Amino acid sequence: MTQEYLTEEKEIDSAIKQIASDVSLYGLDAERVKQIWFSALLQQIADNELEDQQAH
């Protein structure tokens, strides 16, 4: 793994922890929010890949 990848992974992990902390203040289940967040992230990645394929 490259240093850039590790840094990005740490930033994502930090963002997830912050989001989980924030949502717990509003009474939401942090684990469920994490699942939703990952689902949205994967969808965005898939959409980006599709756009890249269509552009070529």
N, C-alpha and C positions, 0 to 999 in steps of 0.2 A: 504494500500500500504506500502511496505517496504521502508526503507531509501535507500537501494541499487537501487530499481526501480525508486524512485524519482530522485536520482542522475543521473542515466542513462538517464532518460527522459530529464533532464535539459541539459545534455551533447549533446543529439541529437538535442534539440531545438537550442542550441548554434551553433552547426555545421551547421544546416539548415540556420540560420541567416547569418553565415559567408559565406556560399556558395552563398546565395542570394545576399549578398553584393558584393562578387567577380564577379558574373556573370553580375550584373548590370553595372560593369565597362566595360564589353565587349558588352553592348547593348542588352543583353538577358533579357527576361521577367522573373523576379524572381519568380513569381507565377507559371509559366509554368515549370521552373526548379525544383521547390519544388514538383510539381506533378510528374515529371519524377523521381526525387530522391525517393519519397515515393513508386512509382511503382516498382523501382528497389529494394528497401529495402524489400517490400512485396514478390517480386519474390525470393529474396535470402532466406527469411524465409521459403517460401514454398519449395524451393529446399532443404534446410537443413532438414526440416521435412520429406520430401520424402526419403532422404538419410538415416535418422535415422530409418525410417520404414523398408527400404530395408535391413539395417544392422541387424535388429532383425528378 
